[in-house]
Each structure stands twice: as C-alpha cells, then as structure tokens.
Amino acid sequence: MKNALIITTLLFLFPLMSMGQQKVSYLDSADLCRQREDWKGVEKWLKKGAQAGKKECMNELGDYYSAREEYKKAAKWYAQAADARGDFGLAVLYLDGSLDKKGQADSLRGLPLLRRSERTGYRDAVYTVARMFDAGVFCPQNYDSAVYMLRRLPADGQALFMLAQYYEAGTGVELDSLKAMDHFRRAGEAGFSDGYSYLGDYYKDGLAGLRPDSLQAFQTYMLAAGIPEGNANGLSDVAYCYLRGIGTRVDTAKAIYYLRDALDAGSARAAAELADMYNYGRGGIEANGDTALMLYRLASQGDDPRGDYMMGAYLYNQGAYDNAIGYLQSAMMHGSTDAAALYGQALLTGNGVEQDATAGLGLLEQVAPVDASGQAYLWLGIAYYTGTGSPSDPEMALRLLDSAAQLGNTRAMIILGQLYNGSEGIERDTVKVLQWYERAVEAGSVDAMVQLAGSYLSGESVPKDPQRAAELYQRAADLGSTEAMCRLGTCYENGDGVVLNSRRAFNLYQQAADQGSPFGMRLVAYCYAQGIYVAEDMKQAVDWFTRAAEAGDAHSAYVLGQLYASGEGGVKKNKKEAKRWLTLAAEAGIEEAAEQLKQL
C-alpha cells in the first residue's frame, strides 16, 4: 500500500472553506473581477456586500485578506460575520499564530471558536477537530473521538478516506480490511480521488485476502485519474499500469501522457519516473541529463525517495559530498537501500561525513541482503580487499563481489575480471577474467565492452582478436560511448579488425568530438595535422587541439605547448602561451611537458 496520508500538522492551517452558500450579485460581481485579476474590484464588491449585511461577503473578505497575509483585516471580517464559517476562519488565524507577532498559537481564543463552529456541523470545523484528535495537537490524542467526528461527515470524501485508513490499521476501530475497502470506494464515489487509488492497490496486490485482479485494479485507477481534482496518485497509477502492462497492454506513449498530467498535478512519483526516462533515454525519450536532474529535484522536493537518492547520487558523483549527504539521509529515512549503500560508501571513504569505516561496514552488511542493486555487496567486497575497516581478506572480497555480480551489478563483474588478472592475494586465472568481462558485456556494461575490446586488441589477458575488439567497440559506440567511437575510429584508421577506411575513422572522431569528447577533438586535430581523410590544415589542427586542451585533454595541451615554444605549425612563437599549455600538461602528469618547461 502507499504510505498512509498521515498529516502531522493540522488541516486547519490550510482550511478548506466550504462554498456551498448561494451567491448573491455582490459575489457574482466579485467573481467577475477575480477572473480579470481585478483585485481592487474584488475588494470593492465584497465590501459592498458586507455593508449590505451579507455574511457570505464578510467571510469572503476574510479569505481575501488572509490570502494576502493581512491577518488583522481578515480577523475583523470573520468576527463581523459571526457565523460558523466566520468562527472557523477566525479560529484558524488564532491557532496557526497569524495574529501573534511571534507567530505563536493562541489556543485559548482559537479552540472555543473552533468547537463552536464544529457544534453547528460546519464541515471544515468537524474535519479539523477530527484531525486534532488524530494528531494529539491542542488536545490529548484520542482516536475514538476522531472516529466520532469523522462519522458525522458520512458523505464527505476526505472523512471517508481517513476512516478507511483507520479500518486498515485498526486505529480507533476494529481492524477490518473489507470495511477499509468499502470506505475507500465510498470516498472515491464522493469525489476524493485517492479513495479509488488506494482501492486499486487492493486489487493489484491482492490485499485483504483477495486474489490479484489486474484488470479491476486498472479500471479502478482509471476512476481515480478521471476525478478532476487531487488525482495525482490516480494519474501516476494509470501510467504505472501502461508502463508494466498491469490490466492493459504496455503502451509507453500513453504512460508518458499520464505521467506528464500527474506531474502537472504535483506527483513526485511521476517526476521520478519521468526523470529516469530522461536520464537513461527510455520510452522513446531522448536522454537529457539537465531535464532529468530538474525532474529528480522536483521529486526530491515532493519527498520521493527516488528523487532524494538520485539527487544525492548526482551530487556525490560530482564531488559535492556535503550537499549530497542530506539527500541520501532523507532517502534512507524513506527506506531507500540504494541511498543506504551509497551512504555506507561515504562512511568508508569519509566523503561528506566523518570517516568511520567500522560504521560503514556495519551499514553495508545490514543493507546488503535487501539491496537489489548489489551496490552494498560491491562496496563490502572492495573494503575487504583493500582492508578498509577490517583486515584485508581477498577470499572474502571475491565472495562478496560474486554476490554483487549475481544480482547483475556489472561493476562487480568488471572488478572480478580485474582481480583475477593477477591482483595481489588472488591467483591469476585468465579464463575467469574473460568469463567475468563477457558477463558484464552481456549485461549491457559499456565500460566492460570498451575494456574487453582493448584486451582483445592488445592480446593482454585474452587471446588477441582485433575483429572481436572492433565488434565490441561498435556495440559500445552504438550505446553512446564516445571513447568507443574514438577507439573504433583508430581501428578503421589502422585496419585493425576491420577494412581500413580513413573516411569512417574521421567521421567517428568527429562524432565523438561533436558530443563533447576531448579525446575525439584531439583525434580530429591529428587528422587535420597529418592529412588523414581531410586535407592537411594546421590552422584547423591548432583550433581542434585548443578545443581539446580547453576541454581537459592534457596531450593536446602538450602539443600546443610544443607548437608555441617552437613557432611551428603556423603559430607564432609565444613563450607565455607555451608555458601556459605546458604547465597544464605537466600538472596532468606528462613528464615530457615538465622537462620542457625547465628549458623555457
């Protein structure tokens, strides 16, 4: 079931003003002004109605000034109305502290007004008192009294929904799943969308002793989505059904349509689902990291654990550890095992938190059996191999990494391949090296494809097979790897495993460069410098070397430093520029650049 909608702060802080009274011409005129956003006109007509003794206008004025945070004016008009609605409006202002300079609640004045309104049967007051008894705010917690209040609203969707939750949990009433279902249904029939949404879960999951009924679940979710107001959960549920074929055929286009409507209705769950689509390029949506990040942020703001985790993971991977930790802790509070695994890693490394390897190991060991991603086992394996938080134990590390790999964790598969390639404490086994890399490749790991292709090309760890290398590079390139595009390009340039084709090589370099790859930019530069497929053009070559160096390519920076130091390649000799680029290359670890700097 979804998390119960337990409101920890009272509803009366956000009152639902009943609008059942018949409107007079003053209200009609005020509404016309409101539609034109003529706020002075709204105020004028409501005041005219109030001066004519119309209590509806007095209460509307109270609402008007309250929305503008002019609370003293609002209190004046609620007090002048002096009816059940006015008492309720004034009670809200006292109880939420709006009439106190320090924002402190005045329960001595607010509670009598609230109870007086409640005794008349005013809907908002009755429901608010029920929430008070439920939360134990301004009064002792008393579920029996809450139930009594809710039963005074037999046709109210929110009251029926809250009673359904009581029957579901056995709170204030005897636990009765069938009555819970009945009240959820009645809440939906009364126009409260979540009633149908929660009822759909009973059918989908086979709760209350029912057999799962996907078709009935889908139809019930459709009823929830069809209610115009407050239907964010229903829209998300319908989208979920279309995505996974629950009670209907899989239809990604319809799923996206409902997800976008759910997002507009304020669904954090829909934001997280759409974010995944943009992040991974699923459902026919082109991958877009910026849009994904924006949607994850919206999901996080709506307390969705997926949004919290992805925001935390993004910031963590960017090195913004201090900012990431809060998101991860929030996701952990909502039960995210992914967040717990990453937080365990943070404890091991001291990223964003005080390093505590023992606590990190303890958290990872606790979450590993329920972490479907295998990340917890992965980090446990790394910790046991490196001796972080415990003595180094290569055999235990292999077992833990194997557990992660069995869960489909491709990074664990790659690390296993690396460890069996002659790592300290582990006997070299080239058969297992190949097996683990091939498993990672079949699981779709682009990193494994690129690394294994390099091994096939060089003949290290595996038999030399340039054709297999080119196939793997092609597969990774098709999945968007710019490094694979560059490596495949060199295969075509040199005729390794493919027919030599300089045009194909240049196009692959250009494709990677256009996608922001510094390596691709450097290779395009070399093509212009050496006349590979294109005419030799040092001006173009220098331009591409500069782009690559500015994008962080140290080798291009070294080349530029040499060119400016010698004045070759069509550039003017410039000691300052030479020093600038050689310094960047040296700082990146190119020893030749450091030596050349000494000679300038």
C-alpha positions, -999 to +999 in steps of 0.1 A: +000+000+000+010+036-004+022+054+026-008+065+047-016+101+043-010+110+079-010+147+083+013+157+111+003+193+110-034+202+113-055+207+083-068+239+097-035+255+088-047+252+052-085+254+056-109+241+031-136+268+031-170+255+022-185+273-007-220+258-006-239+291+001-259+306-027-241+336-041-257+370-045-250+396-071-222+410-049-204+377-050-211+373-088-196+408-094-166+400-072-161+367-092-161+385-125-134+409-112-114+379-099-115+363-133-100+395-147-075+396-119-090+430-109-083+427-072-094+462-063-127+453-079-130+421-059-124+440-027-149+468-036-178+444-044-172+422-014-172+453+009-204+465-007-220+431+001-206+432+036-220+467+042-254+453+030-252+427+058-243+397+036-223+373+058-211+355+027-193+386+016-178+392+051-164+357+051-151+361+015-134+393+026-118+373+055-105+348+029-093+376+006-073+393+033-060+361+047-046+351+013-029+385+012-015+379+047-034+409+060-045+389+090-059+417+112-082+428+084-092+391+078-099+386+115-121+418+115-144+404+088-146+369+101-156+383+135-182+405+119-197+375+101-200+357+135-214+326+119-200+290+117-177+298+088-165+331+103-158+313+137-138+287+118-118+313+098-110+333+130-101+301+149-076+293+122-059+327+125-056+322+162-044+286+161-018+290+134-003+321+151-012+345+123-025+371+148+006+369+170+037+390+161+059+360+171+037+335+152+026+317+184-007+299+185-034+313+208-053+282+217-073+299+245-090+321+218-089+297+189-102+265+204-136+278+217-143+293+183-134+261+165-155+240+188-185+264+184-182+261+146-179+223+149-210+220+170-231+236+142-219+208+119-197+231+098-178+206+076-143+221+078-145+226+116-157+190+122-130+175+100-103+197+116-113+187+151-110+150+139-075+157+127-067+174+161-078+143+180-058+121+155-026+141+159-030+150+195-024+187+188-041+212+211-057+182+228-049+147+240-047+121+212-080+103+211-088+080+181-123+072+194-132+109+194-116+113+159-138+084+146-169+100+162-161+133+144-155+116+111-187+097+112-205+130+114-195+135+078-210+104+062-209+117+026-175+136+028-147+120+007-118+130+029-136+118+061-145+085+045-108+082+033-095+088+068-119+063+082-108+037+056-072+042+069-084+036+104-101+004+094-070-006+075-047-001+105-072-009+133-069+026+147-099+037+168-119+009+153-116-028+149-092-038+121-114-047+091-099-048+056-133-052+039-147-021+057-115-003+047-121-012+010-158-001+013-148+033+028-121+038+001-147+031-026-172+054-010-145+081-007-138+078-044-176+079-052-177+111-031-151+127-054-119+120-034-095+105-059-072+088-035-101+066-024-101+049-058-063+050-060-059+031-027-087+007-036-069-001-068-039-012-047-061-038-030-069-053-064-034-050-078-016-065-048-043-090-038-047-075-003-074-083+023-074-120+011-083-111-025-067-127-055-048-101-075-070-087-102-050-066-126-080-056-148-100-045-118-070-025-105-065-007-138-102+002-141-102+015-105-071+036-111-088+050-142-117+061-120-092+078-097-075+096-127-108+107-140-116+128-109-106+164-119-091+175-085-064+159-064-059+130-088-020+129-089-018+094-074-045+081-098-027+095-129+006+080-117-011+047-111-025+046-146+009+055-160+024+027-140-001+002-154+007+013-190+044+010-184+042-025-169+012-040-186-010-042-155-046-048-166-038-034-200-012-037-228+021-020-224+018+015-241+047+038-233+032+067-252+001+066-230+022+061-199+042+093-207+009+112-213-004+102-179+029+108-162+030+144-175-005+150-164+004+136-130+035+158-129+013+188-135-010+176-107+020+176-083+030+139-083+066+135-070+064+098-081+057+109-117+086+133-116+109+105-105+096+081-132+100+107-160+134+117-146+145+081-151+133+081-187+152+113-195+183+101-175+185+068-193+168+076-226+139+052-221+104+050-235+114+068-268+125+099-249+159+112-259+183+112-230+187+147-214+207+150-182+196+185-175+159+177-177+164+145-157+182+165-129+154+191-129+128+163-125+148+145-098+149+178-079+111+181-082+107+145-070+130+152-041+111+184-031+080+161-030+097+137-006+100+110-032+129+086-021+139+080-057+143+118-062+162+122-030+185+093-039+192+104-074+199+140-063+222+127-037+239+103-061+243+130-087+259+155-062+281+127-048+294+118-082+301+154-089+322+156-057+297+178-039+297+154-010+285+178+017+254+187-003+248+151-013+246+137+023+214+154+032+196+139+002+209+105+009+199+106+046+164+117+035+161+088+011+173+064+037+146+076+061+121+066+033+137+032+031+159+036+001+185+008+001+204+024-028+209+055-006+220+034+024+246+016+002+260+049-010+260+064+025+279+033+037+305+041+010+307+077+023+314+064+058+341+041+044+358+070+025+349+100+046+333+117+017+309+144+032+309+127+066+334+119+093+352+088+082+340+057+102+350+026+083+336+003+110+302+020+109+303+019+071+309-018+070+281-023+096+256-004+075+266-021+043+264-056+059+229-046+072+216-034+039+233-059+015+207-087+018+179-064+007+198-042-018+187-054-052+213-034-070+242-052-054+260-019-046+262-029-009+279-062-017+302-043-042+315-019-016+318-046+010+340-065-014+361-035-022+365-028+015+375-064+024+401-065-005+417-031+004+415-037+042+392-007+049+376-011+082+388-047+086+420-067+078+424-074+041+407-107+031+409-113-007+388-146-005+360-128+014+362-100-011+358-124-040+327-140-024+311-106-017+318-093-052+304-125-066+272-119-046+270-084-062+276-098-096+249-124-092+225-095-086+235-081-120+260-055-108+282-050-138+308-030-119+313-060-096+318-082-127+344-059-141+363-057-108+362-095-106+377-097-140+404-072-129+412-091-097+416-125-115+441-108-138+469-112-113+460-090-084+478-093-051+465-122-030+444-137-058+457-164-082+457-153-118+430-170-139+426-158-175+396-180-180+377-162-152+390-129-164+373-135-198+342-150-182+335-120-160+342-094-187+319-113-211+292-115-185+294-077-179+292-072-217+261-093-220+246-074-191+250-043-212+280-026-195+296-001-219+327+001-197+332-037-200+328-035-237+355-009-240+379-026-216+374-060-231+378-047-266+411-032-256+423-065-242+413-083-275+431-056-295+464-059-274+462-096-267+466-090-229+447-113-206+428-128-236+438-142-270+444-114-295+413-109-316+411-075-334+378-084-351+362-091-318+376-059-305+361-039-333+327-056-327+328-046-291+338-010-298+309-008-324+285-021-298+296+004-272+296+032-297+260+024-307+251+028-270+266+063-270+302+058-257+324+085-272+355+066-261+343+036-281+337+059-311+373+071-309+388+036-304+367+022-332+379+051-354+415+041-347+406+006-358+394+019-391+424+042-394+449+013-389+428-015-404+427-034-371+399-060-372+381-040-400+388-029-435+410+002-435+387+032-440+401+067-432+368+083-440+350+062-415+377+069-389+374+106-393+336+106-391+338+086-359+363+111-344+341+140-355+310+123-340+327+119-306+341+155-308+306+169-315+294+151-284+320+169-263+347+143-261+382+158-256+397+126-270+376+129-301+387+166-305+424+156-303+419+129-329+402+153-353+431+176-347+456+149-356+436+142-388+440+178-399+476+179-388+485+147-408+460+149-436+441+118-427+410+117-450+409+155-449+434+179-465+463+188-442+454+221-425+474+232-395+451+261-387+422+237-383+445+213-364+456+240-339+420+251-335+409+215-326+440+210-303+429+242-285+393+230-281+405+196-268+430+212-243+404+236-231+381+206-225+408+190-204+429+169-227+464+170-214+481+156-245+466+184-266+479+209-241+514+193-245+512+196-283+501+232-281+529+240-257+554+225-281+540+244-311+541+277-292+576+270-279+589+263-314+567+286-335+559+257-358+526+246-372+516+280-384+515+296-350+537+324-338+564+316-313+549+327-279+568+318-247+539+328-225+514+306-243+539+278-245+544+280-207+506+281-201+499+249-220+530+230-209+521+238-173+486+223-177+501+192-193+527+189-166+501+192-139+482+164-155+513+141-152+530+144-186+567+142-176+579+155-210+560+187-205+576+192-171+611+187-187+603+211-215+591+238-190+626+237-174+641+246-208+619+277-214 
